[in-house]
Structures are given as C-alpha cells and as structure tokens.
C-alpha cells in the first residue's frame, strides 16, 4: 500500500501497489506479418491530414523513384500494432487495462515503406518496473521488410496506476 501523508501525518491517499512481474523482461513474441496495401496508405494519409502526393498518388510516387505510394512515417503504428496486441493481453505480464494510460512511443525509421511491402514485426518486453506504486511497462518492436531491412524500431511505454 502506498500512503501519501499530509499535515500532521494524516493519510491523504492510499493506493495499492501494482504487482509487476519483472521475470518476463526479455520475453520475445512471435512476429506478426502485415501486407501493406495502397488503399490503406491512402486512407491513413487522409485520416491524418497528409497532403503529400507521394502518399496518395501512384504516378507521383513512381515519378519520385518509388515502386508505389509511400507510407507516412506514423503508419508504423498500423503495421506494428498487430504484433503488440498479444503482448498487451499476455496474462503473464498482467496489465490491468482499467488502470492503464499510454505514456509514450518513440520510433527510429529506416528505408521507406511502400504499398506492396510485407512487414514482419517482432515485439519484446524491454522493461517492467514499479515506482511509487505504479507499474511501468516498456515494449520494443522491430519491423523488417521482405528484403531484411529494418524499416522501423519502436519503444512503446504504458503506465498502470496503482489506484
């Protein structure tokens, strides 16, 4: 139990600590495959307000030297998330979604992803810790295209409040 005290030592707030399983740090999950489609890239680009013709127009993308339309950088979430989903629901990790908040994500991009690419994403548990009664969960993803090139490496962070 985490106890926050006010003046004269009176309890202001008592929260149960989140039980974390650090034994799963380093666990790697099977890869998830994602076939990148032209329309999915266009839909994503339009949804996020992207107007660059490389993301919308095949002729413009080919004129610029690409095989097909180019995925916007944050499309990484689309092809990575199918690999992350089973990790979040792994009972061995034990995330309580009613208390979870998204803490952040970081990406490092490699070669561009274009329609027609087959992306394979693998996720591992990078870190799990407890601080101030809260559980901190960090997952690492690596997405590779069919040519063996890493197109995106990601870190996904979540906090489970001890409320």
C-alpha positions as CSV (number, residue, x, y, z in Angstrom):
1,X,0.0,0.0,0.0
2,X,1.4,3.4,-1.0
3,X,0.4,6.1,1.5
4,X,0.6,9.8,0.9
5,X,0.5,11.8,4.1
6,X,-0.5,15.4,4.6
7,X,0.0,17.7,7.6
8,X,0.2,16.0,10.9
9,X,0.8,12.6,9.2
10,X,-2.9,12.2,8.2
11,X,-3.4,10.0,5.2
12,X,-4.4,11.9,2.2
13,X,-4.5,9.0,-0.2
14,X,-3.8,5.3,0.0
15,X,-3.2,3.3,-3.2
16,X,-2.5,-0.4,-3.5
17,X,0.8,-1.1,-5.2
18,X,0.7,-2.6,-8.7
19,X,2.2,-6.1,-8.7
20,X,4.7,-6.3,-11.6
21,X,6.3,-9.4,-13.0
22,X,9.9,-8.5,-13.9
23,X,10.5,-12.1,-14.8
24,X,9.1,-11.5,-18.3
25,X,11.7,-8.9,-19.2
26,X,13.4,-10.1,-22.3
27,X,10.5,-12.2,-23.5
28,X,10.1,-12.1,-27.2
29,X,6.8,-12.9,-29.0
30,X,6.3,-14.5,-32.5
31,X,6.4,-12.0,-35.4
32,X,3.2,-10.6,-36.9
33,X,3.0,-10.2,-40.6
34,X,1.4,-7.2,-42.3
35,X,0.9,-6.7,-46.1
36,X,1.0,-3.0,-46.8
37,X,-1.9,-2.0,-49.1
38,X,-2.1,1.0,-51.4
39,X,-5.6,2.0,-50.2
40,X,-4.7,1.5,-46.5
41,X,-1.8,4.0,-47.0
42,X,-4.1,6.5,-48.8
43,X,-6.8,6.1,-46.0
44,X,-4.2,6.6,-43.3
45,X,-2.7,9.7,-45.1
46,X,-6.1,11.3,-45.5
47,X,-7.1,10.5,-41.9
48,X,-4.1,12.3,-40.5
49,X,-4.4,15.2,-43.0
50,X,-1.4,14.3,-45.1
51,X,-1.4,16.0,-48.5
52,X,1.9,15.0,-49.9
53,X,1.2,13.3,-53.3
54,X,3.8,10.6,-52.5
55,X,1.3,9.1,-50.1
56,X,-1.8,9.5,-52.3
57,X,-0.8,9.3,-56.0
58,X,0.9,6.3,-57.5
59,X,2.2,8.3,-60.5
60,X,3.8,10.9,-58.3
61,X,5.4,8.3,-56.1
62,X,6.7,6.4,-59.2
63,X,8.0,9.7,-60.7
64,X,9.9,10.2,-57.4
65,X,11.5,6.8,-57.8
66,X,9.3,4.7,-55.5
67,X,7.6,1.4,-56.6
68,X,4.2,2.6,-55.2
69,X,2.7,5.1,-52.8
70,X,4.8,5.7,-49.7
71,X,3.5,5.2,-46.2
72,X,3.7,8.3,-43.9
73,X,6.1,7.7,-41.0
74,X,3.4,7.2,-38.4
75,X,1.9,4.4,-40.5
76,X,4.4,2.4,-38.4
77,X,1.6,2.1,-35.8
78,X,-0.6,0.4,-38.3
79,X,1.9,-2.4,-39.3
80,X,3.4,-2.7,-35.8
81,X,0.3,-2.9,-33.6
82,X,-0.8,-6.4,-34.7
83,X,2.5,-7.7,-33.0
84,X,1.9,-5.6,-29.9
85,X,-1.6,-6.6,-29.3
86,X,-0.9,-10.2,-27.9
87,X,1.8,-8.7,-25.7
88,X,-0.6,-6.3,-24.0
89,X,-3.0,-9.2,-23.3
90,X,-0.4,-11.7,-22.1
91,X,-1.6,-12.9,-18.7
92,X,2.0,-13.4,-17.7
93,X,2.5,-9.6,-17.9
94,X,-0.8,-8.9,-16.3
95,X,-1.7,-5.4,-17.4
96,X,-4.9,-4.1,-15.8
97,X,-6.5,-2.1,-18.6
98,X,-8.9,-0.2,-16.4
99,X,-5.8,1.5,-14.8
100,X,-3.6,1.8,-17.9
101,X,-2.5,5.0,-19.5
102,X,-0.4,5.4,-22.6
103,X,2.9,7.0,-21.6
104,X,4.5,7.4,-25.0
105,X,6.1,5.9,-28.0
106,X,9.4,6.5,-29.9
107,X,10.3,5.4,-33.4
108,X,13.5,5.2,-35.4
109,X,12.8,4.8,-39.1
110,X,14.9,3.0,-41.8
111,X,14.0,2.6,-45.5
112,X,10.6,3.9,-46.6
113,X,7.6,1.6,-46.6
114,X,5.6,1.4,-49.8
115,X,2.5,-0.3,-50.9
116,X,3.3,-3.9,-51.7
117,X,5.8,-4.3,-48.9
118,X,5.4,-7.3,-46.5
119,X,6.4,-6.2,-43.0
120,X,7.2,-8.6,-40.2
121,X,7.2,-7.1,-36.7
122,X,8.6,-8.7,-33.5
123,X,8.0,-7.3,-30.0
124,X,9.8,-8.0,-26.8
125,X,9.5,-6.9,-23.2
126,X,12.2,-4.2,-22.8
127,X,11.5,-3.3,-19.2
128,X,8.9,-3.6,-16.4
129,X,9.3,-1.7,-13.1
130,X,7.3,-0.4,-10.2
131,X,7.6,3.2,-9.0
132,X,5.5,5.0,-6.4
133,X,3.0,2.2,-6.6
134,X,2.6,2.3,-10.4
135,X,3.6,-0.3,-12.9
136,X,5.8,0.9,-15.8
137,X,5.9,-1.2,-19.0
138,X,8.2,-0.7,-21.9
139,X,8.0,-2.9,-25.1
140,X,10.4,-2.8,-28.0
141,X,9.4,-3.6,-31.6
142,X,11.4,-4.2,-34.7
143,X,9.7,-4.1,-38.1
144,X,11.5,-5.6,-41.1
145,X,10.6,-5.6,-44.8
146,X,10.8,-8.6,-47.2
147,X,14.4,-7.5,-48.1
148,X,15.5,-7.9,-44.5
149,X,15.8,-4.2,-43.9
150,X,14.7,-2.7,-40.5
151,X,12.1,-0.2,-41.5
152,X,11.2,0.9,-38.0
153,X,12.3,0.2,-34.4
154,X,9.9,1.3,-31.7
155,X,9.5,1.7,-28.0
156,X,6.0,1.7,-26.5
157,X,5.5,2.8,-22.9
158,X,2.5,2.4,-20.7
159,X,1.8,3.1,-17.0
160,X,-0.7,1.1,-14.9
161,X,-1.8,3.3,-12.0
162,X,-2.0,1.8,-8.6
163,X,-5.5,3.2,-8.0
